[in-house]
Amino acid sequence: MQRRALAVSIGLLFVAAPAFAQKAKSVEKEGDLEVVTLESGAIAKVYKPKDLRPAEKPGLVVALHGTSMRPDDMLTSGRRLADHRGDVWVACRGGTDIGGGFGWNPKGDVKDVAEMARYAVGAYGCDGKRVVILGFSGGAMIALDVASAGRGAYAGVIACSGPRLAWRGAAIGGMRAVAFLGEKDDQFPLSAEYRTCVLGNHPATCFWVMKDTGHQPPADVYLNDALNFVFDPAEKPSEKNLPASPDHGLAEPKGRPAPLPEFTQIYVAWKSEAAPGVSRDKAAAKATAEELLAKLRKKELTVEAAVAQSDDAGTKAKGGATTAEALQRFGPKVLEKAAAMKPETWELVEGATGYHLLLRPKNPAR
C-alpha cells in the first residue's frame, strides 16, 4: 500500500529564500517532531537532524505525500536521510481531507507548499540555496507544479511515480532533475511515452526505472543518489535500471558544506562585567589588538608570544586553539567572520566585549 510503502517521497525541489515568509500560528511538539501551522492554514511536521554542526546552515527537504496519505508517511525514512545528510525535513499536509488521509488541490496547495518552504528557511536557519521538495505520486505532481511556477527560483526537481503528463507540462527549463518509475507501476506499460514526457523537454533530467517495483518511492539509497545528482553539476544525466534491492550503501552526501575548521584565537578584552580583572577601555583594547595583528602579519611576533597576552583563559591554556562551537559565546559577528576567513591569514573582528584575532589553519581539523 502507498501509506505503508512510502518512507520518503520523491520530488525534489531546491528553492532560494525569498525576502518574506509566512508567520507560524502555532508550533507544537510531537515526540521528535514539531507540528507547524502557518497563519495561512498550511500544516507540516518538522524533523531536525541530530548531528547539526555549530553555525551550520542545514539544507531543507519539503516532503509531499501521495494521495490518501499523511505527513508521517514521509518521515519514516526521512529521519534516516535527515540524519545522514544533515537536512531539516518538513513534511507538508495536503489541503484536502479525503477520509483517512489527505489529497492535493493544485490551486491552493502549490502556494501553501512554497510558503511553508519560505517559513522553514527562516525559522530553522536553513540554507536557502539547498531547499528540496520531495513528492510521491500526487505529491510529485505538486512538486513539478511548484517548480514550474517558480521557474528560475529552483535548482532542481525529482519526482517518483508522478503522472507522466505532469512532466509534459512542467516548465522546469534546464533544472537538474530525476524521474523514478517502478517496473510494475500501472504507468509502466506506457513507459516509452513516460520517458518521452520526462526527457523530451528536460535535457538535464535522469530517468531511473526500478526493477520489480510497483507504485512506490525508491529506496533511501536511490533517493540519496538522486539528491547527489542534483547537487553535483559535474555528474551527467543518465538512464538507469535499478535493482529492487540496492547493491550499494548510502553514498556520502554532496552539497553539504564541510565542517568549520578549528581556529587560533587571541582575545583582547576591554573593561566590562564579562572580563573581570581587565582595566583597559575599548580604545586601548583596539590599539592593543591592532598592534598585535600588525606584528603577527609581519611575523615580528610568534603565535606563542601573542597568545600569552590573550584575555581568554580557556583558549590561552590550549595555546590559543578554539572551535567554531566555542566562538559562538562571543556572538554571531565573530562566528560569521571566522566562517568566511581565508586560511593562514590573521584577521581582527570586534566582538561584544573585546577584539578577537583569529587564524584559520590551512589544513582544518575534521
Buried (B, 14 or more C-beta within 10 A) or exposed (E): EBBEBBBBBBBBBBBBBBEEBBEBEEEEEEEEBBBBBBEBEBBBBBBBBEEBBEBBBBBBBBBBBBBBBBBBBBBBBBBBBBBBBBBBBBBBBBBEEEEEBBBBEBEBBBBBBBBBBBBBBBBBBBBBBBBBBBBBBBBBBBBBBBBBBBEEBBBBBBBBBBBBEBBBEBBBBEBBBBBBBBBBBEBBEBBEBBBBBBBEBBEBBBBBBBEEBBBBBBBBBBBBBBBBBBBEEEBEBEEEEBEEEBEEEBEEBBBBBEBBBBBBBBBBBBBBEBBEEBEBEBEBBBEBBBEBBEBBBEEEBEBEEBBEBBBBEEBBEEEBBBBBEBBBEBBEEBBEBBBEBEEEEBBBBBBEBBBBBBBBEEEEEE
